[in-house]
Each structure stands twice: as structure tokens, then as C-alpha cells.
């Protein structure tokens, strides 16, 4: 058997990981831009607390985050029960829950990247647009967003890579069900605990490294291109 020929379980884990990571960054992006703008531009009581809550997943053990998601979004959780009773939406032990877990864990990294870009924007350009008659939304979408595009791209790709490697919160919230919630890291872990699973584990390890490196290199390339366009 060819070493790089993936089994059905490995293929399912790879495709599920890509699906989960893609949806995680799509869902996180609007909230990430909004949160970054609030932290970068506004002053209000409790700002430090909001900042701390947003970045909490970075310092909490991932298994704790996953357990909290299970408590609040599980079938009988404070939020999960109304979602299931009223809309029939179940997140726990479901691939959609894996999206939520990945999004929560990657969200602080996305916010940090976009916030740094916002803080480096020359606000004089935004003020000039206002004096020319542009409204707040017009200034944001025609001036601010183009200037922070490199930061948005960086945030998206770093969050994607982080989602792809998410393990602790995912296994606590949605378990490790092959074909349903078993993402790439969970499949790799399972193979390390399986007799004669070394070859499969190494294949998934190489694939994970390759995807992560491609994401980081792509982020750097795109950011440089957009930065050159802005300077031009």
C-alpha cells in the first residue's frame, strides 16, 4: 500500500477538518472585525474586562473551554436547550459544535491581528473622508477596511490554521465520532492509540504540517501584496 494513500477514515477526518475550519473563520470574521474595532477605537468602563473575556480561550486549558461549551450549549444547557426545543438545533456531539469550538478557540487570534491593523491606521485619513461628507459606514468600508485588509487576511488564515489544529475543546464538546466529529487532530490521536496506527498517524501529521505551513506562507504573501497596493 502506498504510504501516502489515505484510508477512508483519514480522508473523512481531513475533509471534515477543512469544512469545520472554513465555517469557523467565516462565522468569526464579522464578530472579529467588530470586536477588534471596539477594542481599538472605543474607551468605556469595563474595557479591560471585555478584552480579557475575548482573550480568555488563549489562557484557559482547551478542555475547560470545551466543558463550558457543553454546559451552556449542550442539549440541556442554558442556551442549547432553547436552541433544540425551539429550532431543533443540536450543537453538542455534532460537526456544527466542532465549528463552534474551533471558532471560539481561534477568535482571539483573529481579533488580535485585526486590532493591530486598526491601531496602525492613520485616523487622519478617516477624518479627511468625514470632512468630505462620508458617513460612519462609508468611512469604515471605503477607507478603514481597505487599510486593514492585510490584518484581516492574517487574522483569517491564522484563525483557520488554529481551527485546523483544535483538539481539547472539540473532543470535550462534540466527542470523537468517526465520520461525524472526528477531525484531523482527533483522528491522529486515535491512530496513536491504535496498534499498527503509526503509518496513518505519520501521514496525518505530515498533512497537518503541510496545510499549516501553506496557510502561514499564504498569509504572508497576501499581506505583502495588499500592503504594496495600499502604499501604491
JOGIZI-V792132 format. One record per run of one state. SS is the DSSP state (hx for helix, st for strand, lp for the rest). FROM is the first residue (numbers start at 1). TO is the last residue. If there is no record, write none. Layout:
SS:FROM:TO
SS:FROM:TO
//
This chain:
lp:1:7
hx:8:41
lp:42:46
hx:47:59
lp:60:61
hx:62:73
lp:74:79
hx:80:87
lp:88:94
hx:95:119
lp:120:122
hx:123:131
lp:132:135
hx:136:164
lp:165:167
hx:168:174
lp:175:183
hx:184:192
lp:193:197
hx:198:231
lp:232:232
//
